[in-house]
């Protein structure tokens, strides 16, 4: 069970880093609207 938790934390942390880098490159509003389509 511990490895499932670790994999989830690593994956989520990677997505946070990727989202931060994408918002630096493309702008915060564009990335936010891409992830929140309503």
Residue pairs with C-beta under 8 A, 6 or more apart in sequence:
19 31
19 35
22 31
23 31
23 32
